[in-house]
Amino acid sequence: MREYFDKEIKHLNNLLLEMGEKSEQLIEMSIESLLNQDIELADKAIELDKDIDNMEIIIEKKCLELIVLQQPMAKDLREISAILKIITDIERIGDNGVNIAKISKKLSKEKYIKPLVDIPKMANISKEMIKKSLESFIKKDVELAKETARMDDIVDDIYGYIYRELLEILTQKKQIMYQVIDLLFVGRHIERIADHTTNICERIIYMVDGKRINY
């Protein structure tokens, strides 16, 4: 029975890793579509989210089956419950990526009010956070999870800078209000991606140490 359980947990870990990698890919595609004003790539990003949603359903079903049929011990139950919560955050990361892709489609014919420099910088850090959080999950590496969670502060600082800069532009050129709002939403979605990744790191710490930490 233990051998079967360990095999199923390993399978769940692999599925979660695949789901997380798809969310990372979606973010990359949505940001690239924004930078290059590429509608086709934005559509591909939106389509990819369906795979992420389907994987959430599959993983959730497998987790519940393990709980009901195997009656896992406390530590094992912590891991399964962590997986259930992590896939919710990954799914929401995907949703934020879809929102960015939709905005990129909306702005595809417009000339940008300024070069997009800080938005991709934010996105790259958020993608790195996703990658590191998945690595820390697979390795059960608490220190890596903590290090990754602290990266959220950098994303927040860049978003604050973008917010102030765009509002300053708005005071000078009120006719571009709608593009400013859209770009602010893009920044907000990236900031939320980092927040969800921080949640994942907190789940990992609890899964390994049984300690609840909030960043």
N, C-alpha and C positions, 0 to 999 in steps of 0.2 A: 504493500500500500504506500509506503514512504517513497519508494522508487517511482511509482506512478505519479505521486503528488509532486515530487521534485521535477519530473519531466514536464508536467503541466505548467508549473511555475516558470520553468525555463522558456517554454513556448509562449507564455503570457509576456515575459520580459522581451522576447524577440518581437512580438506583435506591437508592444508599446514602443519599442525602439523604432520600428518601421513607421508607425503612426507619427512619432515625433519628427522623424526625418522628412516625412511628407509635409508636415507643417512648416518646417524650416525651408523646404523647397518652395512652398506656396508663398512665403514671405519674400523670398528672393525674386520670384517671378513677378509678384505684385509691385515691388519697388522698381524692378527693371522696366516693367511696363509703364510706370509713372515717369521714369527718367527719359525713356525713349519714346514716350507717347504711343505705345504699341498696343492697339486694341486687341489684336489676336492673342498676344501673350496674356493680357488681362483676362480674356475669356478662358484661357487654359488654366490660369490660376483659380478662377471661380469654379471650373469643372473639377479640379483636383480636390476641392473641399468636400465633394461628394464621397470621395474615397476615404477621407478622414472621418466623416460622419459615419460611414458604414463600419469602419474599423472600431469606432467607439462602441457601437452596438454589439459587434462580435466579441470584443474584449470584456465588456460588461456582462454579457451572457455567460462567458466562460468563467469569470470570477464568481458569479452567483452560483453556478453549478458546482464549483470547487467548495464553496462555503457550505452548501446544502449536502452534498454527497460525501465530502471528505472530513467535515467537522475539524478544521485546522486548529492547531494549538495557538497560543497567544501571539507568539512572534510571527508565525505564518499568517495568522489573521491580520496582523498589522501590515504585512506586505501586500496582501490582497486588497485591504481597505485603502492603502496608499495608491495602489494601481488604479482603483476605481476613481479616486479623486484626481489623480494625475491626468487620466484620459479626459476628464472634464475640462481641465485647464488647457490641454493640447487642443481639444475641439474649439475652445474659445479663442485660442491663438489663431487657428484657421479662420474663424469668423472675422477676426480683426484684419487678417490678410485679405479676405474677400472684400471687406469694406474699402480697403486701400485700392484694390483692383477696380472696384466700381468707380471710385473717384478718379482714377487714372483714365478710365474710359470717358468720363465726363469732361476731363480737361485735355483730352487728346488733340483737340483742334485749336487750343488756346496757346498764345505765347506766354511763357512763364514770366512773372514779374521780376524774378531774380534767378540766378543759377541755383539749382537744388544741390547744395553741398552738405548741409547739416542733417537733412532728412535721411539721406543714405548712410551718413555716419551713425546716426541713431539706429538705423535698421541693421547695420553690420554688427553693432554691439549686441543688439537683441538676438540676432541670429547666432552669434557666438555664445550667448547665454543659453540658448536652446541646446546647442551642441554640447556644451559643458554639463548642463543639467542631465542630459541623457547619458553622458559618460559617467557622471557621478551616480546615477541610478544603477547602471549595469555593474559598476565597480563597488557599489555600496560605500562610496567615498564621501564621508561627512564633511571633511575639510574642503573638498572641491565644491560641494554643494554650498557651503558657507561663502566661499570665495566668489562663486557665481552669483549668489543672491546680492552680494555687496555691489556688483556691477550695475545694479538697478539705479544706484545713486548717480552714476555717470549719465545714464539715459535721461533721468529726471532733470539733471543740470542742462543737458543739451536742449531738451524740450522747453525748458524755461527760457533759454536764449532765443530759440526759434519763436516762441510766443511773443517775447518783447520786440524782436526784430520785425515780425509781421505786423504787429499793432502799430509800430512806428511808421512802417510803409503805408499802412491804412490811413493814418492821419494826414499823409501827404497826397494820397491818390485814392479818394473815396470811391472812384468809379470801378476799382478792381476789388471791391469788397467781397464778392462771392468767391473769387479765387483765393483770397486770403483766408476766408472761412474754410474752404475745402482743404487748403494746405495745413491749417491748424488742426483739422480733423485727422489728417494723415499722421501728423505728429502725435496726436492723442492716441490714435490706434496703435502706433509703435510703442508708445509709453505703456499702454495696456498690455501689449505683448510681453514686455519686460516684467510687468507686475505678475502676469500669469506664470511666467517662468520662475519668478521668485517664489510663488506659491508651490511650484513643483519642488523646488529646493527645500522648502520647509517640510513638505511631505516626506522627502527622502531622509531628512534628519530624524524625523519622528519614526519613520520605518526602521531605521538602523539603531538609533539610541533610545527611542521611546520618549524623547524630549520634544516638547512643543516650543518652537522658537519663532518669533515674528520679526521680520525685517522691514 
